[in-house]
Structures are given as C-alpha cells and as structure tokens.
Amino acid sequence: MKWLYLNEIVAQIGGSLVQGTGNPLIKNVVTKRYKVDNHTLLIDLYTKRKIRSKLFQKYKPIVVVTEKPQDFNHLGDDVIVIKVEDVDEAYWKFIDYYRSLFDIPIIGVTGTCGKTTTKEMIKHILEKRYKVQATYKSFNGGHRNHRYLLGIDETTGAAVIEMGVDSPGDITFYIKYFRPQIRILLNIDVYHLVGCKTPERYLEAKAEILHDLDPVNGTLIINADDENIKKIDVSKFRNIILYFGFSDGCDFQATDVAYDRGGMRFTLRHQNQTYPVFVPGYGKHNVYNALAAIAAVWSAGVDIKEACERLASFNQVIEHLEFHSGLGGCTVIDDTWNVTPLSMANALQVMKEIAGSKTKIALLGYMPQLGDGEYARQEYAKMGEKVIETQVDFLIVVGDEAKEIGRKALELGMDPSKVYFSNSGTEIYEILHPLLNEEAIVLLKIPHRVMVQDSFKELKAKIIVS
C-alpha cells in the first residue's frame, strides 16, 4: 500500500475527529476489527465483530473510521476515532481516491473458464518489465476484498485481476473497485446457476464487463469464436474491440495449431505479421488463453515478439490439466481445481487427443455451481454425450448430483460394465487399480471441495507417482 497521512484520507472521506489527536502515517487499511496492526486505519464496516482490546493496546497508531464512536471510547485517546454518518460511503470514497492515485494499466479478465490461467500468463509476461499486482490463484470472490487494490503502490507498474461471477452484479462491483481500462471476455458457457438461476441471466452477468467502459480510451478484448459472446451487443464499443480466435478477421488469430511436447504450438497472425508461439499446457482452449494474454499485454505496451517469447517460459497453473506419471506406468491428468461444463468438455477433448490408442479412464465429478435444476440436468447430460464423443473407455461418475453423466452415456450405448457411480475415493481406487498400466490414461475432473476429503486425498496420493 502507498503510505498516506491521516489528514489526506480524512479530506477525501469526510468525518469529524471525536477522540485522540495527531496526523499519523497510515500504512495499512483494514475493514475488520481483528486485523489491526501498527499504522492501521480501520474502516469499521463489521460493527458486530468483537473488539479485541489487547490488539488496540498493542499496536500504534490506530485510527478508526466509524458510525459508532462509542464502541471505542474505552480504548482511550491512544486510538484516534473519526465519526462519519455513513461508513459504507466513507469506505467507497477511500477506495475511489486510492484507485485515482495510480495511472497504470489495469487489466480485468472474465470468462466461464480460463480466467486464472490467462491472468497468470499476463502477469508472467508483464513481470519482465514491471512489478505486477494480481489476484491470488483463483481467489477472485468476496465483497470488499480490497487487499488486491491496496497491494498497488508506487513501485507497481501494472495490475491484472480476475473478475468472477457468482451472481449478477459481481463484475459491476469489480469494475467499480478496480476500473480496469483493458478488459478480456474469454468465453461464456453455462455455469453459476446457483446465483444466476438461468443461463440467460448468467450471460447478462458476464456482459457486465461492458459497464462503464470508455468507448474511446478503453480496450475490449473478446473471443470472436464464442457463440454466446456474439449475443452481446458490443456495437457501442466497435472502435476499441480487439478480437482473438481461430477465425479469419481476428486481430489476434491462431493458425497451424498443433500439440507439441508439453504444450501447444501455433502461428500468431497480427497486423499482417506472423509470430511462432509455444505455450505450455495442452488443449486448444489454452491457445485461446494465450491469444487473449498476448492481446492484453500488447494493449499495455509490450512488443508482440517479446510477449510470445515470454509465454514459452510460462509455468502451468497447478491442478489445471497437469500431467503426471501414475501407478503402473499410467498417465494421470489432474484437472481438479474447478469443474465447469466447458472445462470438463475441454479436459475430455485433451485426453482424447493425447491418448492415441491408450485406454481412456475418466473420473468426472459434480459441478457445485450448476445447482440441481433442469438446466443442471441438461448440462450433465451434455457431458455424457461428450464422454461418448471422446471415446472414453471407462467412466467413473463421482457424486449423486452428476449421475446424469453416466445415465446419458449408458443411454447412448456405453458398455454398462465400464460405467461406475461412486462417492468414495477408497472404492474408486479398488475400481482403478486393476486398470492402471502403461497403456492407460486417467483424467481426474473432480471438484476441489471433493478432492480435499480424506479418501480422495488418499486416492490421488496412491495413483500419482510424480
């Protein structure tokens, strides 16, 4: 965080001094009472939380911005208290002011899947030039999660953030928070129906990426090949759009796409120039991620050739189609960080394209954010169709919610002796063990919340050798 004197902050958020004196230097801003430290400003949003008096006595100086100064009277004049009429309004005034202190490229990334990988690619490319602030792993949710914004300081040269969707309004919130000038829309499939209820509302929630976008000075980077993205009216922004994809006419077009050892090779076409690109990580979806990342960093001032060269040294994100040596000499694909219909379909496709003549074994789990309605049933059925399309030899369905995957595969003619339903990692190991040899490839596409259960942690430890 950029250090600020208290008087500068109060001038922006308003309020009146009701306890204590001084103009201390603020090095840390928090919204929860138990997170105070030295040189901390507490914007007291969570007024029902207990005040830990020992913390307020241990750390100095501490400043509190609150609607309820009486809560802090007992702490004495060592704690400076600023009274405001509306603490939420004061919070947003501070956030808006802090964001205004920095004129750096801020890139926002959204899509049904690929956000984390694309964000990490962008960060990796930019880090050759700048200190880069980014959201951590896939942790992109949470109201008032201002730690990422406050991680920007005088030494930061760029920032890249994931903008996830649990419910309508989430992306609008992120945009209000970070004001990204460069925005990426990777893809839109069906997901997060728990919060969005219908695929149509989910699409509308993703379309919030257009909210408050400057039609002259902003940049909108979108997947030209995605059918759902084509349903969004972007005509107002036609002068600032960069299209990426495989189709002709894209500003960033991939051609000659092929699997190579450890990743994908393709030719990038941009402004009548061609560039050879290698990106670690398998699958055509990963080529889309790379195209979006290159377009973003180019918009932030990085040379195309430099961006392509940097991508070659990118480290693949853990549990995102990670390939491992497995028990009995088999190959295990660990894609367990998250499970969406699109990512499951991509993972099955990668397994098919990599496997050759090997026996293909798919462990497919339920998708938490699909819910349990009719739309969810339809998506699970589509995954059963994908199982048949990708010629899976053995299917293990994990979780009662996902049973429709197996039912659909059976309906389409899959051998019943090769379809299993289970909720136990121990039971699955007994099924798998006889099948694992050098001629087998296993896809783990089970949600993270299941993989952290003891029997599934044991399953993974047993079948992954290195």
N, C-alpha and C positions, 0 to 999 in steps of 0.2 A: 504493500500500500504506500502511496505517496503521503508523506507526513504533512499534516496541516495543523495550524494553530486553531484553538477553540474559537477565537473571535471570528475567524474567517468562516468557520462552519455555521456559527450562530447567525451571521449576517445573511446566510443563504436560507436557513430553515426557520428563522424567527424564534420566538420564545423569550422568556424572561428569567433572569437569574434569581432563584429563591433560596439558594443555600451554597455556602462556600465562596471562594474568591479565586482570581487568577486567570491566566490565559495559557494553560499548558499546551504542550505539543502533543497532538493526537497521532499515535502510530498504529492504532488498531480500532476498528469499528465492529461491534457485535450487536445482535438483537436478542440474545438470550442471557439471562442473568448469571448463569453459572459459567459463562465463557469470559468473564472479565479478567484482565491481566494488567500489567504496567502500561501506562499511557493509553488507556482504553476509553472510548466513547461508547456507552451503552444506549442504543435507541430502544426503549423499553416496550417492545411490541407484545411480549408474552407476560402480561401482568399477573397471571395466575401462578406463575412459577415461583418457587420458594426463593427468598433472598438469602444467600449464604454469607452471613455477616463476616465470617473469617476471611473470605476471599476479598471483600471490600476493605478489610483492615490490612490484609497482607500486601495488596497491590496498590501502587500510587503512581501518578494521579489517576483517578477515575471520575469521569463525567457521565451523568445520567440525563437523558432527554426523556421526559415522561409526562403523561397526563395526570399522574397520581404522585406528586412530590411527597405526600405524607407517608408513602411506603418507605421512604429513605431517610426520614427525619432522625431516626435512631442511630444512624451511621455517623452523625456529626459533620462538622464543617470540612473535614478532610475530603469528603465526597461532594463534588460540585453538582448541583441539580439545576437543570433548565426546565421550566414548566412550559408546555405547549398545549394548545387547545385540541389538536388532533395529531397524535403521534404517528399515525399511518401517513398522513400528509407530510409530516416532517421527514419521515423516512424517505419518501419518494423525492422530496426536494433535495435531500442529500445525495441520493443515487443519481439524479439528473445532473446535479452540479459536479459530482465526481467524474461522471462519464464525460462531461464537457471539457474536462481538463486535458484530454488526450486526443490528439489528431493523428491517429494511427489507423492502418487498415484493420477492420474487424470483420471477420467472415463468419456467417451463420450457415449451418448445414442442417437440412432436414430431409426426411425420406422414411419410408417404411423400414428399410434395412440398408446397411452400408454406411450409416452416419459415423460410427466410431472409426471404421477403417479410413474413410475419406478424411475425417478430421485429423487422424494421426498422420496420414500421407501429407496433408497440407502443412502440418506442424513440422514434420521431418524436412520437407523441402525448405521451409522458411528459416529453420534454425541455423542454416549455413550463414545467414545474414543477420538474424535478429535474435533477441530474447523473445520467446513466444509464450503468451499466456493461453492456456487451453483448458476446457472442461476435462475432468479426470475420467479415464476409461469410458464406460457407458453411463456414468452417473450424471445425467443431464436433467433430472427432475427435481422438484421441490420448490415450493413458493418461498420467495425472498432468499434464495440461495445466492447471496451477493458475494460470497467468498471469491468467486471467479473474477468478477468485476474488480473487486478490491485487490486482486492479485496483480492488476496492472499498475505499474509505477513508472518513474521517469526513465528507467532502463528498458522498458518494454517497447519492442518495435512493431509488433503485430499481435493479434489475438484471433483465435478460432474457437467457435463454440458449437456444440450440438444443441439443436432445438427439438426436443422430443415432444410427442403428443400423447397425453393420457386422456384429455378431454378438450372440447372446444375452448378456445381462449388461451391455451398454453403457449402457442407460438406468438400470439399478440403480446403476451406477457414478456417473453424473452426479447422481443423487438423493442418494447418499451424500455426494457432493462439495459440492453447492450447497444441498441441502434446499429446493427450491422449494415455497412454500406454495400457489402458483397454478399449475396445470398444464393445458396445452392438448393435446388429441389431434385433429389436423386431419383425418386420413384414413388409411386403411390399404389399400394395393393390394398388388401382388406386386413385391418388389424385394429386393436384398441377399441373393440366394440363394447367393452365394459363401460367405458366412459363416453364414447361417441354414439353408441346404440345402433347406428345403421352405417353401411358403407358410404352412403351419400354424405352423412354428417362428418364422417372421418375425412372424406375428400375435402369437404369445406374447411375442416380444421387445418389440413395441410396447406390449403390455399391462403391461409392467413399469412403465409410468407410474403405476400404482396402488401401487407399492412404497412402504411406509412413509408413505402419505398419511394425514394426520389426518382421520378421518371426521366430526369435529365442527368443527374450525377451518380445515381446508384448503378449497381450491376446485378442482373438476374441471370443465373446460370441454371439451365434446365435440360432435362433428358428429352431429346427430340423423339425418342423411340417409344416412350411410355404412353400407353393409350389413355390412362386416367389423367395424366398431366394435360393431355390435349383437350380435356373437358373444361379446363380452367381458362377463363377469358384473360389473356395477358396483352390484349391489343394496346392498352394504355402504355405499356412498357416496351413496345416493339423496338424502340431505339436503343435500349440498354440491355437487350437479351443476348446472351451467348448460348448457343445450342451445342450440346455434345451428344455423341452417339455413333452408331454404325451407318446410319442412312446418309445419302447424298445431301449436300447442302448444309451440313453441320459446320459450325465454326471450328469445332474440335472433333475431327472424325477419325475413328479407328478402322483400319483396313488390314488385311493379311493377318488376322488374329489366329494365333496358334499356341498350343500348350508347349512348354519347354520345361527343362528340369527346374523344379522349384517355383515355377510361376508361368506367366503369360508373356508372349512376345507379340507386338503389333507395330504397325506403322501409323504414326500420327500425321494427319494432314491438317495444316493450319495456314491460312493466308498464302496459298499456292506453294507452300514449303512442306517437305516431308521430314520426319524425325523417327529414327528407330527407338522403340521403347521396350524395356523389360520391367515388369512389375512382379515382385514376389507375391505368391498366393495364387491359387488356381481358380479358374472359372471366368466366364465372360462377364459376369456381374462385377468382377474385380477390375476388368478393363473399364467399365463404366465409372467405377470409383476413381480410377487413375485419371481418366479424362476430366472428370469434374475437378479433381485436385489440381491438375495442370492449368485448367481454365481459371481457377481461383487465384493461384499464385501469379499467373500471368497478369491478371487484373490488378494484383497488388504490386506489380513492377518487376517480377522475376522473369528473366530470359527463358524462352521455351527450352532451349538446349540444356541449360542448367537444371531446369525442373526435371527433365527426362533423365538426366544423369543421376540426380539425387534419388529419384524413385527406385533406381536399381539397388540401392543400399537400404531400402525401407525394411524394417523388421515387422513381420506379420503380427497382427494382434492375437494375443493368446485366446485359445478356445474359439477361434474363428477359422474353421476349416484347416486346423493344424494336422499335419500328417505325422504319425508316429509308427515306430516298429512295435509290433504286437506279439502276443503269446503265440508260440508255434510258428513264428515267422510271418504272421499275417500283417496286414497294414490296417491301422486304425486311424480314422478321420475324426478328430474331436471338434465338433461344431456346437458346443453346449452352452455358449454364453447366453444366447437368447434363441427363441424359436418363434418365427412368424411363418405364415404360409409361403411367402415369397422366398424367405431364406431356406426353408425346408425344400422347396422345389429346386432352388439353385444347388443345394448340397447334394440332392439326389442326382441332378444332372452332372455335377462334377464327378461323383462316384462312378457313374456310367462311363464317362469319357476317359477316366483314368484307369478303370478296371481292366479293360480288354477282355480276356477270357476268364478272369478270376471270378470266384463265387462272391456275389454281392449280398451283403447282410446289412439290413437297415434297422436300427433301433430308433423308432420315431415316437416322440412324446407329445403330451398335450400342450396346447398353446394358451397360457394363462389369460392373456388379454382378449381372447376371442369370446370369452363368456360361454354360455351354454344354450343360446337361442338357435333359431332356424338358420341364421347366417353362419353361425359357427359350424353347424352340421354340414352345410354346403361346402365350407372350406375344407373340413376334414375329408369329405367325400372326394374333393378335387385332389387331395394328397394321395388318396387311394388310387385314383386314376394315374397320378404321376408315378406311383410305385410300379404300376403295370407298364407305363410308357418307358421307364428307365430300366426295365427288365430285372428288377430286384429278385434274387433267388430265395432269400429268407427274410421274412418281415416279423419284427417283434414290436408290438404296439404297447407303449408304456402310459398307463393312466386310463381310467374309465372314460374320461371326457373325450379321449382320442379314439375310442373303439370304432368309430365310423370309418377311419382309415382302413382298418383291417376288413370291416364288413364290405366296403366298396371293392377292395382288392379281390376278395373272395367272390363277390358278385360278378366281377369281370373275368373270372376264371383262374385265379391263382390257386395253386395246389393247397388244400386245407392243411396238409401235413407240414407245410412250410410257413404257416401263419400262426403266431403266438400272441397271447394277451397276458400281460403281467404287470404287477406293481412292485415287484421285489427285485432288487439287484442280485440277491443271492439266487433266486430262481432263474433269473436271466443268465447268470454265469453257468448254471448247470445246462441250460439250453445251448449256450455258445461254445462251451469248452470243446465238445467233440467236433465242432465245425472249423476251428481255428488252425490254419496251416499256411504254408507259403502261397497257396492258391486262393486265399480268402482276403477280402477287403471289407472292413466293418465301418459303418457310419454311425456315430453317436450324435443323434439330433434330439436331445432331451433337455428340457429347460433347466437352467441353473439351480432353481429352487428345489428341483428333484435331485440333481447331482450332488448337492451338499448333504443329502441324507446318508446315514452311515452305510447302508447296504449298497448304495450306488457309488459312494467313495471307494468302498472295497472292490466293487466290480471294476471300476476304472483302474485302480491300482493293480489289479490282477491281470488285466488284458493289455495294458500299455507297458511295454518293456523300456522304451526310451523315446 
